[in-house]
């Protein structure tokens, strides 16, 4: 069987997981806590897969210390800035259901910093690859 056909078959199998998940979500009703656990697990798997991939590339190049310091330093900076944002009005952002905070309780100045954190992390991911 040609290689392109195998790639197409495996792409279909991988993509069908999305359709199966959508069908199950349409039929079943999950609680908010269950959905939160599933989302937390999925994001953890995604972050760990990215981290292992980037660190494996750094190890192949022979430089393991600099990327390790960068990973730990980046996590520390992100955590500290996230904590600062939580203290300045970002805590209630994107709550589920009817739990949205009033506009008066949030501070608009916090959102550019949060956006900069995410966009910088995303750009660094592609620059270091």
C-alpha positions as CSV (number, residue, x, y, z in Angstrom):
1,X,0.0,0.0,0.0
2,X,1.4,3.4,-0.9
3,X,2.7,5.6,1.9
4,X,0.3,8.5,1.1
5,X,-2.6,6.1,1.6
6,X,-1.3,5.0,5.0
7,X,-1.0,8.6,6.0
8,X,-4.5,9.3,4.8
9,X,-5.9,6.3,6.8
10,X,-4.1,7.3,10.0
11,X,-5.2,10.9,9.5
12,X,-8.8,9.8,9.2
13,X,-8.5,7.6,12.3
14,X,-7.0,10.5,14.3
15,X,-9.5,13.0,13.0
16,X,-12.4,10.6,13.7
17,X,-11.7,10.9,17.4
18,X,-13.0,14.5,17.2
19,X,-16.2,13.3,15.6
20,X,-16.7,10.5,18.1
21,X,-16.1,12.9,21.0
22,X,-18.6,15.4,19.5
23,X,-21.2,12.6,19.2
24,X,-20.7,11.5,22.8
25,X,-20.9,15.0,24.0
26,X,-24.1,15.5,22.1
27,X,-25.7,12.4,23.7
28,X,-24.2,12.4,27.2
29,X,-24.5,15.2,29.8
30,X,-21.4,15.6,31.9
31,X,-21.1,17.7,35.0
32,X,-19.0,20.8,35.2
33,X,-16.5,19.0,37.5
34,X,-16.1,16.1,35.0
35,X,-15.6,18.5,32.1
36,X,-13.0,20.4,34.2
37,X,-11.1,17.2,34.9
38,X,-11.1,16.2,31.2
39,X,-9.9,19.6,30.1
40,X,-7.2,19.7,32.8
41,X,-6.0,16.3,31.8
42,X,-5.9,17.2,28.1
43,X,-4.1,20.5,28.6
44,X,-1.5,18.7,30.9
45,X,-0.9,16.1,28.2
46,X,-0.5,18.8,25.5
47,X,2.0,20.8,27.6
48,X,4.0,17.7,28.6
49,X,4.1,16.5,25.0
50,X,5.4,19.9,23.9
51,X,7.9,20.0,26.7
52,X,9.3,16.5,26.0
53,X,9.5,17.3,22.2
54,X,11.4,20.6,22.8
55,X,13.7,19.1,25.4
56,X,14.5,16.1,23.2
57,X,15.5,18.4,20.4
58,X,17.7,20.4,22.8
59,X,19.3,17.1,24.1
60,X,20.0,16.0,20.5
61,X,21.8,19.3,19.9
62,X,24.0,18.7,23.0
63,X,22.8,21.7,25.0
64,X,20.5,20.6,27.9
65,X,21.4,23.2,30.5
66,X,20.2,26.3,28.8
67,X,16.8,25.0,27.7
68,X,16.3,23.5,31.2
69,X,16.9,26.9,32.8
70,X,14.6,28.5,30.2
71,X,11.8,26.1,31.0
72,X,12.0,26.6,34.7
73,X,12.6,30.3,34.4
74,X,9.7,30.7,32.0
75,X,7.4,28.7,34.3
76,X,8.4,30.9,37.3
77,X,7.9,34.2,35.4
78,X,4.5,32.9,34.1
79,X,3.4,31.8,37.6
80,X,4.4,35.1,39.2
81,X,2.7,37.2,36.6
82,X,-0.4,35.1,36.7
83,X,-0.5,35.5,40.5
84,X,-0.2,39.3,40.1
85,X,-3.0,39.3,37.6
86,X,-5.2,37.3,39.9
87,X,-4.6,39.8,42.6
88,X,-5.6,42.7,40.2
89,X,-8.9,41.5,38.9
90,X,-8.3,38.6,36.6
91,X,-9.7,36.0,39.0
92,X,-13.3,35.9,37.8
93,X,-12.5,36.0,34.1
94,X,-14.2,33.4,31.9
95,X,-16.3,31.7,34.6
96,X,-18.7,29.0,33.6
97,X,-22.4,29.5,33.2
98,X,-24.0,32.5,34.8
99,X,-21.1,33.2,37.1
100,X,-19.6,36.0,35.0
101,X,-18.2,38.8,37.1
102,X,-19.6,42.3,36.6
103,X,-17.5,44.7,34.5
104,X,-16.9,46.9,37.4
105,X,-15.0,44.2,39.3
106,X,-12.5,43.4,36.6
107,X,-9.6,45.6,35.5
108,X,-9.1,46.0,31.8
109,X,-5.4,46.8,32.2
110,X,-4.7,43.2,33.2
111,X,-5.7,41.7,29.9
112,X,-2.9,43.1,27.7
113,X,-0.4,41.5,30.1
114,X,-2.1,38.2,30.0
115,X,-2.3,38.3,26.2
116,X,1.4,39.2,26.0
117,X,2.2,36.2,28.2
118,X,0.3,33.8,26.0
119,X,1.5,35.3,22.7
120,X,5.2,35.3,23.8
121,X,5.0,31.7,25.0
122,X,3.4,30.7,21.6
123,X,6.1,32.6,19.6
124,X,8.9,31.2,21.7
125,X,7.6,27.7,21.0
126,X,8.1,28.2,17.3
127,X,11.4,30.0,17.6
128,X,13.0,27.3,19.6
129,X,11.8,24.5,17.4
